[in-house]
């Protein structure tokens, strides 16, 4: 005779429903992350292109070719915004984080407009679409793989610190060989971070689902993937971009 009081018997019919609901919630959550990230990249690209082609990009430099006061503001402002988002996310409302994300994307567009002075439009477009294809593949792998990528996190962060230090040193050395090594390492590190961060953002869903933190998690996840994309694009541009000179 069946034991109708057995919790395993009563819970079984709902297990599939709960799993389906969780999967649907996860898909909606990740789709929101990708939508914000892609919209941010699009905004950055449009602002960068329009600012460069309008000629306003030259206001970032003095007549002698040095960085102007406005140039320094445009260069440093994105760093200030992303630090405010990173350290203040717990205190900020979701709407505030959303606004700062769009402000950051806009400011990055102004900052990146200078690449149009260095590289040809064709090579920028080619590298952008190559980055988009690579990013999509890496992020998809990070989302679908059963392999735990958390063990790579420390290694990738150490590598990121390493290329930052090497880049600062190379500001004084101005070595083309060292710049090439930094660029190759940068591509590999941000390729790894794309997969790692995607899996980390996916795993975070179970902790924020059904809470008021889910909106913040979406914005911060989008910011993380945005940074991975932009940095991978810039390193690839240094490797494969065609100079205007």
C-alpha positions, 0 to 999 in steps of 0.5 A: 500500500502506498504511504501517502504521508511519505514526503518523497511521495508528496514532493515528487510531482512538484520537483519537475515544476520547481526545476522548470521554474528555476531554469526559466528564471535563470534564463531570464536573469542571464538574458537581462545580463546580456541585454544590459551588457550588449546595450552598454557596448553599443552605446559606447561604440556609438558615442565613440564613433560620433565623438571621433567623427564630429571632430570633438575628439581633438578637444581631448588634446592640447595644440602640442599633442598633450592630454588636455584637462578635458582629456584627463577628466574623460580618461579618469572619470570612467574609473571613478564611476566603476569604483563607485559602483563596485564599492557602493553597490550594496548601499545603492538602489538598483535604479542608481546602479542602472544610471551609473552603468549607462553613464559609465558606458557613455564616458567609455565611449568618449574615452575610446574615441581616440582609437579612431585617431590611431587605427583605420575604421576598417580594422576597428570594425573587423576587430570589433566583430571578431571580438564579438564572435570570440566573446559569444563563444567563450561566454556560451562555453562558460555558461554550458560547461559542467567543469568548475572554472573557479580554480582558474579565478586566482590564476586569471586575477594574478595574470591581470595584475601582472599585465597591469604592472607590466603595462605601467613599466612599459610606459617608461621602457616603450618596448614594442616586444614587451607590448606585444607580449602584454597584448597576447597575455591580455587577450588570453587572460580576458578570454579566460575571464569571459568564461570564468565570469559567465559561470560565476554570474550564472552561479550567483542566480541561486543566491539572489533569485526571489530577492531584491538583490537580483536587479543589482546582480544583473547590472553588476554582472553586465558590467563585469562582462562589459569590461571583459569584452572591452579589454579583449577588444582593445588588446586584439586591436593592438595586435591586429589593428591597422595604423593610420600612419 
